[in-house]
Amino acid sequence: MLPLKSTSIIERRLNRHATTILIGGVFLTLCGLLFLALCTMPCDDKTYGLLSNDLSRSRSKAFWQQHFLAPSRDLKAFLVVIVISTPEKHEERDSIRETWLSQPPSNVLSKFVIGTHNLNVDVSQSIQREYTTHGDLLLLQDLTDSYKNLTAKLIRSLQWVDQNVDYKFLLKTDDDSFVKLGLLVRELQQKSDQRLYWGFFNGRAHVKKSGKWAEPDWFLCDRYVPYALGGGYVISSDLVHYISSNTEYLQQYLSEDVSLGTWLGPLKINRVHDERFDTEFVSRGCQNNYLITHKQSAASMRDLYNNLQMLGHMCKTETIKRESYIYNWNVLPSQCCARNDKILP
């Protein structure tokens, strides 16, 4: 037993700090209860840990501002532009910075996405210098940049945007695509920001079984599900959130545009086929009404941009190298896309 004098000293010290001890005890008890509540809470959305009845409201700005489980989305934009690039495409990125991304609208946030895993020292240092200079690279440090990882690269990009940006629309494009960004933004301001999937669609493409674009894991049918071609397409933020929240259930195919079309295939969404998206594997030519034109070299991007600045239009001479088509949503996909030479105004 402690001597009486020692017991008295301890009692006096406890009495002196009784309030502090009480407050601390209450705080620890509340923390414990909160921890138990979070551990037992049903979690349908594993990205954010939201209750099932919150999911329907999770697209609302008010929801993100008031829900304490929501991520901190400090960046704000109307449109997020994701340019899929590769480590060695420095010249292509510079040509975009000097042309269609040289004076972006103030409500646009743009990122060049690059996988940086397993890069050699010289390339890695070059990428770091570029990152420091421009601040517009989204570096995926645990992803090896290769064609076979392209769909994983898209998913990682969508997850980053979904978790870090408060926005309405996302444009995915490539580092060899030229975009009339201002006009694209103006048109988006007239569109609903719910369930939009906007691009140049194909519904009759046969499944590739050999070559660069072979899809060994595809077994759904003998044609791909209708999808917007990957040179450039726009999706609304709710669809990005849907993909980001369900990645563990999504089959990743080799082609990112085929994958996206397949993931969105069963959904009740607004698919908008637009001939002004020149986004196939080869360009259909040069038309002044194009919003996006794919397969452009760094030099041709500068030519198109200079034409816009000096002449007020993109093409010195309009050309048609490949016929376009209007997508027929009223027939089976195999009959959707009869090519013709009509270019929409």
N, C-alpha and C positions, 0 to 999 in steps of 0.2 A: 504493500500500500504506500501511496505517496504521502509524505509528511503533510500535516494540516496546513502549514504555511505555503507549501508548493501548490496544494489544491486551491487555496484562496487566491493565489496569484493567477492561476489558470482561469478561475471563475471570473476574476476581474477583467482579464484580457478578452474572454469570450463575451462578457457583457458589453465591453467597449466596442466590439465589432459585430454585435448581434444584428444590426440593421443590414450591414454588408453581407453577412452570412445568409440572412433571410432572402435578400434580393438575389444573391447568387444561386441559392437553392431553387427559387421560383424560376429563374432563367433557365437553369439546367433541366428542370422538369418540363418546361415548355418546349425546349429544344428536343428532348427525348420524345415527347408526344408528337411533335411535327415530323421527326424522323420516322417514327412508327407509322404515321399516317401516309407518308410518301411511299414507304416500303410496301404497304398493303393496297395502295391505290391502283385500280385497273388501268392499264396503259395500252391503248389500242394504237397509238401513234408513237413508235419507239424513237422517233427523231426528237420529239419535244416532250414526251411524257404527259400528254394531255388526256383528260377524261374523255370517254367516248361521246358524251353529249356536248363536248366543247369542239369537236372536230368540224361540225357544220358551221361554226362561227369563226374558225381559225383563219379564214381569208380576210377578215375584217380588220382594218387598221386599228379600230377601237379595241378589238380583242388583244392585239399585240401590245398595245400601250398599257392595258390593265392587268394582263395575266402574268403573275410573277414567275411562272415556269417558262415563259416564252424566251427565246434567245435575244440577246441584245443586238438589234439590227440597226447599227449606227449609221450606215450609209443609206442615202436616199436618192432615188432617181425615178423618172418616168419610164425610161427604157434602159435596160442593161444589154450591152453588146458583148457577146462572147466570141472572140476570134480564135478558132482552133489553129495552133501553130506548132512548129517543131523547133528544137534548139538551134539548128543551123540556118533557119530562115530569117536571119537578121535583116537582110536587104528587103525582103518582102514586108516585114513589119515596119521598117523605116518608110517604105513607099506608101503604106497606109497612113502612117503618122503625118506624112507630108501632103497627103491628098484628102481622102474623104473623112479622115479623122483629125484633120489639121485644125478645124474650127467647129467642133461638135456643139450642138445645142447644149445649153446649160443643164438641161434635165436628163442628159445621157451620161451613163457610166460605162466605160469600156475596159475590157481586160483581154490581153493575149494569154492563152492558156498553154503552158509548156510542162511536160513531165521532166523532172531533173534527176531521177534516180539513175545511178550507174553512168553518169556523164564523166568523160575524161576531164583532167584538171584544167586544160586550156579552155574547153567549151564551158565548163562550169564557171570559171572566172569571167569569161566573156558575158555569160548570162547575168552574173551578179553585177557586173558593171552596167549592163543595160537596165537591170532592175533599179539600180541606184540612180541612174540618169533620168529615166522616164517614169518610174513608179507605176507602170500600167501592165505589169506582168503578174499573172496568177500562176505561181510555181507550185507544182504538185510534187513534193519531195520524195514521196514513196511510190511514185509511178514511173516506170520506164517508158519513155516516149517511143512508141512503135505503132504500126498500123493495127496490129492485133489487139492493142490496148485502147483503141480509139473510142469504143463504146464506154469503157471504164472511165476514160478521160472526160467524156461528156457527162456521165453521172456525177463524177466528182465536181465538175464545174457547176452543175445545177444545184448540188448540195451546198456548195459554198455560197452561191447567190441566194438561195433560199434561207440560209442561216444568217447572212450578213447584210442583206440589202432590203430596204422597204421600197418596192417598185410595183409597176403594173404589167410590163411586158418584157420579154427577153428575145433578142435576136441572136441566133446562133449562125455564124458564118465562118468561112475559111480565109486563110491569109492570101488566097489568090482570087478573092471576090471583091468587086468594086460596088459600093453601096451609095445610093443617093440618100444620105442619112436624114437631112432636113425634111425632104419630101416624105420619107417613111414615117418620121415622127408626126408630121402634120396629119397623115392619113390615120395613124393609130389613135390620134386624139379624137377622131370621129367614130371609133369602133368601141364596142363593149369590151371591158377588160375581164370578162368571164368566159372561160372555156373556148378561147380562140386558138386555132391552129391554122396558120396562114403561110402559103408557099405555092410551089409548083408541084402538083401531085402526080404520082404514077400508081396505077392499080393493076396493071397487066404484066408487070415484070416477072419473068420466070426466075425460079430459084437457081442460083449459081451453084454448080456442083464441083467445079474445078477452077483453077486460076486464082488470081489475086483476091477476087471477091467471093470465093467459095464459102458457103455457109454449112459446115458439116453438122451443126446442131439443129438445123431447121427440119421439122417434120410436120408442120401444121397443115400444109396444103402444097399444091404444085406452083403456086404463085405467092408473091409477098403480099401482105396486107397493105392496102393503100397507104402511102407515106409521102410526105413532102421531101423533095430531093435536097441533099445535104449541102449544096452550095450556099444556101441561106434560107432560113425559115423563121417565123415568129410564133411564139407560144405565150399565152398569158400566164401570170404568176401563179394562179391556182393550179394549172397543170404542172408547172415546175414543182410546186409543193406536193402534188400527188405523187410524182415520180420520186422526189427526194425522200418521201415518207415510206415508200414501199420498195426500196431498192433490193432488199434481201429476197423479195419474191419475184423479181423481174429477170427473165432470161436475157442474157447479153449475147447478141449476135455480133458478127464481125463488123457489119456496116452500122454505123451509129444512126443513120437516117432510117434504115429499115427497122432497127431496134425501137426507135422512138415511135414510128407509125404502129408497130405491133403493140407496144405498151398502151397506146392511146386507142387502139382499135375498138375495144368493147365500150368505150365511154360515149356518153351522149354529149358531143361537143360540136362546135361550129367549125367545120373544115372549109376553108376558103381557098379555092384554086385560082391563081392569078398568073396570067401569061407574062406579066411584067417582071416575074422572078425568072431570070435566065440562069437557072441553077443546076442544069444537067451536067453530065460528065464531060461534055464539050459545049462551048458556047453556041447559041443559035444565030449568032451574028451581032450586029450593033443596031439597036433601036433606041431612039431618044426617049421613049416612054418607059424604058426599063428602070425598075427600082434597084435591082441587084443583077449584076452580070458576073458570071463565074469564069474560071480558067483564064485569068488575066495575069500577065507578067508584071513585074515591077515597072518596066518601061511603059507598058500599055496603060497602067493605072495613071501614070503621070500624064500621058496623052489625053485620056478621058477627062481628067481633072482640069487640065489646061483648056481643053475645049469648052468645058462648062464655064470656066472663068472668063474666057475671051469671046466665045461665040454665043454663050447662053444655052447651049445644048451639048450633049455628050458626044455625038457622032459627027465627024466631018461629012461622012456619007453613010446613010443608013444601008445596011446589008442584011440579007437573010441567008444564012449558011445551012440552016436546018429548020424544017417546018415546025410550027407550034401546034398545040391542040387545046380545045376547050374541054375540060373534064365533064363527062356526062354521069352525074350521080344517080340517074334514074335507071341505069342498066347494071348488069353484073360487071365487076371490075375488069374481067377479061375483054369487055367491049367498051371500056370507058374512054379510050384515049386515041381516037382516030385523028391522025395528024392532018393539018391543013395549013394554008399559008396566011391565015387571018391573024393579024396582030391587033390586040385591043387598043383603042386610043387611051 
